[in-house]
Amino acid sequence: MKKVLFGILSIIMLILVACAVNAGVNHEQNAAPASAEENIVENSIAPGNKVDLVLFTGQSNMLGRDKELYETEIPEGKAFWYSYVDEALYPMQNPVGEASLGFSKSSGSSMIPEFCAHYVKQTGRTIVCVLLANGGVPISYFSPEGTAIEGMQRYLNNCQNWLEKNGYAIEHRFYVMLQGESDSADPINEHYAEDMLAFHNALKGFFDYEFGALVLSGGTIGKDEAGVKVINDAKITLAREKEDIIIASSLIPLNFFTDPTWVFDDTLNVHLTKDAIQLVGADVADNVVRYMEDKSDPVKDLQIP
C-alpha cells in the first residue's frame, strides 16, 4: 500500500514540476521584447548624454557593395545606427542599416563605421547614424516632390523624437551624401546643382542640420569620366556658393579611374572596394571635424581633380 501511495505522489510531483517549467517557458516566450531604452543602456549610453545625429545618404557606394566586411575599432558605447523598424539603437558595425520605407540595407562594407571611428577619436562625442540610401538612383530620386523625401522625413522624425523622448540631447546634426554616379552617365545631368540644392533645402525643413557634406563621386570606368567632372564641378560650385555645404572628400575621383585597387571586381566597374571605402570614410570624418572646429574651407584645402 505504501509503495502504491509513494508511486502516486511521485507522479503528482512530476506533473507539478512539468507545469511549473512550462509556465516559465510560456512567460519567457510571451514577455515583451527589451525596450529601446534597455537596448541603449546595455550598450553603455547613459540617459541624458548628448549625441550627434548624422544622416548618410546617396547611392550604392554609400551603402557599400564589397561583401568582404572590414572591422574597425570604435570605443564601446560611442557609435550607433538607429532602426526605424525596432525603434532602437544598434552598435555600429558592418553591414549597416535596414531595408525600410523604400531604402536599402548595406550589403557590404560601407564608409560609416570608419567615419565613426575617426569622428569619435577626434571629438570624443557619441554619434547616432541613420542610413537612407539606394543603389542606382539619380539626384532626382531625392527631389522634394518624390517619395524618398517623404520616407526620409518619417524616418528622421521618428529617430529625433525617440532620442528626445528617451532623454538624449541632440547636439549636432549634419548629413553626408555620396551620390552622382547615375547623373554622370549619358545623358549627363546638366542641372545637377539645381537638383542637389532642391534636396538640400527640402531636407532642412524637417532635419535642422548645420551643414551638408558632399563627397565627390566616381562613375563607370571607361565610360563616364566626362560626366563625373560635370557632376563634381556642380558640387564644388555649390560648396563655394553656400555656407552650409562643404566638400568632404575628393579621394574618389582622384584615385578611382587610375588605381585598380579602388574598384570592386564586378561587371559594373563602379563600386568601391572595402579598402577604398575605408579611406574615404576616414577622409570624410577628418574634413568634417576640421570644418566643425574652425570652419575651414575644405574646398580650398582639398586637392580637386
C-alpha positions in Angstrom: 0.0 0.0 0.0 2.9 2.3 0.9 4.5 1.6 -2.4 1.3 2.5 -4.3 1.0 5.8 -2.4 4.6 6.6 -3.0 4.2 6.0 -6.7 1.1 8.2 -6.9 2.9 11.0 -5.0 5.9 10.7 -7.3 3.7 11.0 -10.4 1.9 14.1 -8.9 5.3 15.7 -8.2 6.5 15.2 -11.7 3.3 16.7 -13.1 3.7 19.8 -10.9 7.3 20.3 -11.9 6.4 19.9 -15.6 3.6 22.5 -15.2 6.0 24.9 -13.5 8.6 24.6 -16.2 6.0 25.0 -18.9 4.6 28.1 -17.3 8.1 29.6 -17.1 8.7 28.9 -20.8 5.4 30.5 -21.7 6.1 33.5 -19.6 9.5 33.9 -21.3 8.1 33.5 -24.8 5.3 36.0 -24.1 7.4 38.6 -22.4 7.7 41.9 -24.1 11.0 42.4 -26.0 13.6 44.6 -24.5 12.7 48.2 -24.9 14.9 50.6 -27.0 15.9 52.3 -23.8 17.1 49.0 -22.4 19.0 48.4 -25.6 20.8 51.7 -25.2 21.6 51.0 -21.5 23.1 47.7 -22.5 25.3 49.5 -25.0 26.6 51.9 -22.4 25.0 55.2 -23.4 23.9 56.9 -20.2 20.5 58.7 -20.3 20.9 62.4 -20.7 24.1 62.2 -22.7 24.5 64.4 -25.7 24.6 62.8 -29.1 25.4 63.9 -32.7 22.9 62.8 -35.3 24.2 62.2 -38.8 22.3 61.2 -41.9 24.2 59.2 -44.5 22.6 59.1 -47.9 23.2 58.6 -51.6 23.7 55.6 -53.9 25.3 52.1 -53.8 28.8 53.3 -52.9 27.2 54.9 -49.7 25.6 51.6 -49.0 28.7 49.6 -49.7 28.9 46.7 -52.1 32.1 44.8 -51.3 30.8 41.8 -49.3 34.2 41.4 -47.6 33.4 43.2 -44.3 36.1 45.2 -42.7 36.3 45.7 -38.9 37.3 48.9 -37.2 37.8 49.7 -33.6 35.2 52.1 -32.1 35.1 52.8 -28.3 32.2 50.9 -26.8 29.0 52.9 -26.5 30.1 55.7 -28.8 28.7 54.9 -32.2 25.3 53.5 -33.2 22.8 53.3 -36.1 19.1 53.8 -35.5 16.5 51.3 -36.5 13.1 52.7 -37.5 11.6 49.2 -37.5 12.7 48.4 -34.0 12.9 51.9 -32.6 16.3 51.0 -31.1 20.0 51.8 -31.4 22.4 49.1 -32.5 26.2 49.2 -32.1 28.0 50.5 -35.3 29.4 47.7 -37.4 29.2 46.4 -41.0 26.7 45.8 -42.5 24.8 49.0 -41.5 21.2 49.8 -41.6 17.9 48.1 -42.6 15.5 47.9 -45.5 12.7 50.2 -44.6 10.5 52.9 -46.1 11.9 52.2 -49.6 15.5 52.5 -48.6 18.1 49.6 -48.6 20.3 48.0 -46.1 24.1 47.9 -46.7 25.0 44.7 -48.5 28.7 45.0 -47.7 31.4 47.3 -46.3 30.2 51.0 -46.0 32.2 54.1 -45.1 30.1 54.7 -42.0 31.9 52.6 -39.4 35.3 54.0 -40.4 33.8 57.5 -40.4 32.5 56.9 -36.9 35.9 55.6 -35.6 37.7 58.7 -36.8 34.9 61.1 -35.7 34.7 59.6 -32.2 38.5 59.5 -31.8 38.9 63.2 -32.7 35.8 64.6 -30.9 35.1 62.2 -28.1 31.4 62.6 -28.8 28.7 59.9 -29.2 27.3 59.6 -32.7 24.0 58.2 -33.9 23.8 57.4 -37.6 20.8 57.0 -40.0 21.5 55.3 -43.3 19.0 56.2 -46.0 20.3 55.3 -49.5 19.5 53.3 -52.6 21.6 51.9 -55.4 21.4 53.3 -58.9 19.3 56.4 -58.1 19.8 59.8 -59.7 19.6 63.0 -57.7 16.0 63.4 -58.9 15.1 60.5 -56.7 15.7 62.8 -53.8 13.5 65.7 -55.2 11.1 67.5 -52.8 8.2 66.0 -54.8 9.4 62.4 -54.6 8.5 59.6 -52.3 12.1 59.3 -51.0 12.0 62.6 -49.2 8.7 61.6 -47.5 10.4 58.4 -46.3 13.4 60.4 -45.0 11.1 62.7 -43.1 9.2 59.8 -41.4 12.5 58.0 -40.6 14.3 61.1 -39.2 11.4 62.4 -37.3 10.9 59.0 -35.7 14.6 58.9 -34.7 14.7 62.5 -33.4 11.5 62.1 -31.4 12.7 58.8 -30.0 16.1 60.2 -28.9 14.5 63.3 -27.3 11.7 61.2 -25.6 14.4 59.0 -24.0 16.4 61.9 -22.7 19.2 62.2 -25.3 20.1 65.7 -26.3 21.0 66.1 -29.9 24.0 68.5 -30.0 25.0 68.5 -33.7 23.1 67.5 -36.9 24.6 67.2 -40.4 24.4 64.9 -43.4 26.9 63.1 -45.6 26.0 62.4 -49.2 27.8 60.2 -51.7 25.7 60.4 -54.9 26.2 61.4 -58.5 27.3 58.2 -60.4 23.9 57.9 -62.0 23.9 61.5 -63.1 27.3 61.2 -64.6 26.1 58.6 -67.2 24.8 59.7 -70.6 22.8 61.8 -70.7 24.7 63.8 -68.2 22.6 65.8 -65.8 23.4 69.4 -66.6 21.1 70.7 -63.9 22.7 68.7 -61.0 23.5 71.8 -58.9 19.9 72.9 -59.1 18.5 69.5 -58.2 21.0 69.0 -55.4 20.1 72.3 -53.9 16.4 71.5 -54.0 17.1 68.4 -52.0 19.3 70.3 -49.6 16.6 72.9 -48.9 13.8 70.3 -48.6 15.8 68.3 -46.0 16.3 71.4 -43.9 12.5 71.6 -43.4 12.5 68.6 -41.1 16.1 67.9 -40.3 17.7 71.0 -38.8 21.2 70.3 -39.9 24.2 72.6 -39.5 25.7 71.7 -42.9 25.7 69.1 -45.6 29.0 67.3 -46.5 29.2 66.2 -50.2 31.6 63.5 -51.3 32.9 63.9 -54.8 31.8 60.8 -56.8 33.1 58.5 -59.5 31.3 56.7 -62.3 31.6 53.8 -64.7 35.2 53.3 -65.7 35.9 53.8 -69.4 32.5 55.4 -69.9 31.6 58.3 -67.5 34.8 60.3 -67.0 33.4 63.4 -68.7 30.2 63.2 -66.8 32.0 62.7 -63.5 33.7 66.1 -63.9 30.4 67.8 -64.7 28.8 66.5 -61.6 31.7 67.1 -59.3 32.2 70.6 -60.6 28.5 71.2 -59.7 29.1 70.1 -56.2 32.2 72.3 -55.8 30.2 75.3 -57.1 27.5 74.7 -54.5 30.1 74.4 -51.8 31.7 77.7 -52.8 28.3 79.5 -53.0 26.5 78.0 -50.0 27.8 78.5 -46.4 26.1 75.3 -45.2 27.5 72.9 -47.9 31.1 71.6 -47.9 33.1 69.1 -50.0 34.2 66.5 -47.5 36.4 64.3 -49.8 37.9 64.3 -53.2 39.6 60.9 -52.9 37.3 59.0 -55.2 37.8 61.0 -58.5 41.5 61.3 -57.7 42.0 57.6 -57.4 39.0 55.7 -58.9 40.0 55.9 -62.6 43.7 55.3 -62.1 44.2 52.9 -59.3 42.7 49.4 -59.9 42.7 48.6 -56.2 39.9 51.1 -55.7 37.5 49.2 -57.9 35.4 46.3 -56.7 35.8 43.3 -59.1 32.3 43.2 -60.6 30.9 43.7 -64.1 29.8 47.3 -63.4 33.2 48.9 -62.8 31.6 51.4 -60.5 31.8 50.1 -56.9 34.5 50.8 -54.3 36.5 48.1 -52.6 36.3 47.8 -48.8 39.9 49.2 -48.5 39.0 52.2 -50.7 35.7 52.9 -48.8 37.6 52.9 -45.5 40.0 55.5 -46.8 37.0 57.7 -48.0 35.2 57.3 -44.6 38.3 58.4 -42.7 38.9 61.3 -45.1 35.3 62.5 -44.8 35.5 62.4 -41.0 38.8 64.3 -40.8 37.5 67.1 -43.1 34.1 67.3 -41.3 35.7 67.6 -37.9 38.2 70.2 -39.2 35.3 72.2 -40.6 33.3 71.9 -37.3 36.2 73.0 -35.3 37.4 76.1 -37.2 35.0 76.5 -40.2 38.0 75.9 -42.5 37.1 75.6 -46.2 37.7 72.0 -47.4 37.2 73.1 -51.0 40.2 75.5 -50.7 42.4 72.9 -49.0 41.4 69.7 -50.8 43.1 68.6 -54.0 40.3 68.8 -56.6 40.7 66.8 -59.8 
